């Protein structure tokens, strides 16, 4: 029951946002009573933190790549499979103003992990220990492509992928 609730909540939060998704909408989507929902997931905030934690694991598995080009290919695939509604982490953080500790912690941990993973990928791609400026540029392209995909679709990721390719090629020996 818990996994069904978390999966339904992820779909609803992703589509409608954290604030607009009430427990009534969750109970309707799962066919469970509100009592059952609270029993299995606790509060709405705890449920959101669980959703984000599970999404983080799934997303980070996609980023198990060895080049910047493959990084953007993974993002293109994510957009095609999961949809292009923007970053659920940033949307939730924005909706809560960063003032909900359980959510803020998951979001900031995720964003730190993504940045660290991109730094590792950049280092692999250009050789050596990487380049902090290039890493920051790739992070911004990655985040920007995720946001622009909301209204431009996978083409936004393809454009960011091409720009990243140019940046990386300039840094290779």
C-alpha positions as CSV (number, residue, x, y, z in Angstrom):
1,X,0.0,0.0,0.0
2,X,2.8,2.4,0.9
3,X,4.5,2.1,-2.5
4,X,1.1,2.7,-4.3
5,X,0.6,5.8,-2.2
6,X,4.1,7.2,-2.9
7,X,3.7,6.5,-6.7
8,X,0.3,8.2,-6.8
9,X,1.6,11.1,-4.7
10,X,4.6,11.6,-7.1
11,X,2.3,11.8,-10.1
12,X,0.0,14.3,-8.4
13,X,2.7,16.4,-6.9
14,X,4.6,16.5,-10.2
15,X,1.5,17.5,-12.1
16,X,-0.3,19.8,-9.6
17,X,2.4,20.8,-7.1
18,X,2.8,20.3,-3.4
19,X,0.4,22.9,-2.2
20,X,-2.5,22.1,-4.7
21,X,-2.4,18.4,-4.0
22,X,-4.5,17.9,-0.9
23,X,-5.0,14.7,1.0
24,X,-8.5,14.4,-0.6
25,X,-6.9,14.2,-4.0
26,X,-4.4,11.6,-2.8
27,X,-7.2,9.4,-1.3
28,X,-9.2,9.6,-4.5
29,X,-6.2,8.6,-6.6
30,X,-5.3,5.6,-4.4
31,X,-8.8,4.6,-3.3
32,X,-7.5,4.6,0.2
33,X,-9.1,6.4,3.2
34,X,-7.4,9.4,4.7
35,X,-6.8,7.3,7.8
36,X,-5.0,4.7,5.7
37,X,-2.9,7.4,3.9
38,X,-1.8,8.9,7.2
39,X,-1.1,5.5,8.7
40,X,1.3,4.5,5.8
41,X,2.9,7.9,5.0
42,X,2.4,10.2,8.0
43,X,2.0,13.8,7.1
44,X,1.8,15.4,3.7
45,X,5.3,16.9,4.3
46,X,6.7,13.4,5.2
47,X,5.0,12.0,2.1
48,X,6.6,14.7,-0.1
49,X,10.0,14.1,1.5
50,X,9.6,10.3,0.7
51,X,8.5,11.1,-2.9
52,X,11.6,13.3,-3.4
53,X,13.9,10.7,-1.9
54,X,12.6,8.0,-4.2
55,X,12.8,10.3,-7.2
56,X,16.4,11.2,-6.3
57,X,17.4,7.6,-6.3
58,X,15.7,7.0,-9.7
59,X,17.2,10.2,-11.2
60,X,20.7,9.6,-9.9
61,X,20.7,6.1,-11.5
62,X,20.1,7.9,-14.8
63,X,23.2,10.0,-14.3
64,X,25.5,7.0,-14.0
65,X,27.3,8.1,-17.2
66,X,30.9,8.9,-18.2
67,X,30.6,11.9,-20.5
68,X,28.8,15.2,-20.6
69,X,27.2,14.2,-23.9
70,X,25.8,11.1,-22.2
71,X,24.6,13.3,-19.2
72,X,22.4,15.3,-21.5
73,X,21.3,12.2,-23.4
74,X,20.1,10.8,-20.0
75,X,18.3,14.1,-19.4
76,X,16.6,13.9,-22.8
77,X,15.5,10.3,-22.0
78,X,14.2,11.4,-18.6
79,X,12.1,14.2,-20.2
80,X,10.7,11.8,-22.8
81,X,9.9,9.1,-20.2
82,X,9.0,11.0,-17.1
83,X,7.6,14.2,-18.7
84,X,8.7,17.8,-18.9
85,X,7.2,19.6,-16.0
86,X,10.3,21.1,-14.6
87,X,12.3,20.0,-11.6
88,X,10.1,18.6,-8.9
89,X,12.8,19.4,-6.3
90,X,12.9,23.1,-7.2
91,X,9.2,23.4,-7.6
92,X,8.6,22.0,-4.2
93,X,11.4,24.0,-2.6
94,X,9.9,27.1,-4.2
95,X,6.4,26.3,-3.0
96,X,7.5,25.8,0.5
97,X,9.9,28.8,0.4
98,X,12.7,26.5,1.7
99,X,11.1,26.8,5.1
100,X,10.1,23.2,5.6
101,X,13.1,21.4,7.0
102,X,12.2,17.9,5.9
103,X,11.7,19.0,2.3
104,X,14.6,21.6,2.2
105,X,17.0,18.9,3.4
106,X,16.0,16.4,0.7
107,X,16.1,19.1,-2.0
108,X,19.5,20.5,-1.0
109,X,21.0,17.1,-0.7
110,X,19.8,16.1,-4.1
111,X,21.1,19.3,-5.7
112,X,24.5,18.8,-4.1
113,X,24.6,15.2,-5.3
114,X,23.7,16.3,-8.9
115,X,26.4,19.0,-8.9
116,X,29.0,16.5,-7.5
117,X,28.0,13.9,-10.1
118,X,28.3,16.5,-12.9
119,X,31.8,17.5,-11.5
120,X,32.8,13.8,-11.7
121,X,31.5,13.5,-15.3
122,X,33.3,16.6,-16.4
123,X,36.5,15.3,-14.9
124,X,36.1,12.0,-16.7
125,X,35.3,13.8,-19.9
126,X,38.1,16.3,-20.1
127,X,40.6,14.2,-18.1
128,X,42.4,15.2,-14.9
129,X,40.6,16.6,-12.0
130,X,38.1,18.5,-14.0
131,X,37.4,22.3,-14.1
132,X,35.2,24.1,-11.5
133,X,34.1,26.8,-14.1
134,X,33.2,24.2,-16.7
135,X,31.3,22.2,-14.0
136,X,29.3,25.3,-13.1
137,X,28.5,26.0,-16.7
138,X,27.3,22.4,-17.3
139,X,25.2,22.6,-14.1
140,X,23.5,25.8,-15.3
141,X,22.9,24.3,-18.8
142,X,21.5,21.1,-17.2
143,X,19.2,23.0,-14.8
144,X,18.2,25.5,-17.5
145,X,17.4,22.7,-20.0
146,X,15.2,21.1,-17.4
147,X,13.3,24.3,-16.9
148,X,13.0,25.2,-20.6
149,X,11.8,21.6,-21.4
150,X,8.5,22.6,-19.7
151,X,7.6,24.7,-22.7
152,X,10.1,23.5,-25.4
153,X,10.2,19.8,-24.7
154,X,13.2,17.7,-25.4
155,X,14.5,20.2,-28.0
156,X,15.6,22.4,-25.1
157,X,17.8,19.6,-23.7
158,X,19.2,19.0,-27.2
159,X,20.2,22.6,-27.5
160,X,21.8,22.5,-24.1
161,X,23.6,19.3,-25.1
162,X,25.0,21.0,-28.2
163,X,26.2,24.0,-26.1
164,X,27.8,21.7,-23.5
165,X,29.6,19.8,-26.3
166,X,31.2,23.0,-27.5
167,X,32.3,24.0,-24.0
168,X,33.7,20.5,-23.3
169,X,35.6,20.3,-26.6
170,X,37.3,23.6,-25.8
171,X,38.6,22.1,-22.6
172,X,40.0,18.8,-23.9
173,X,43.7,18.6,-24.5
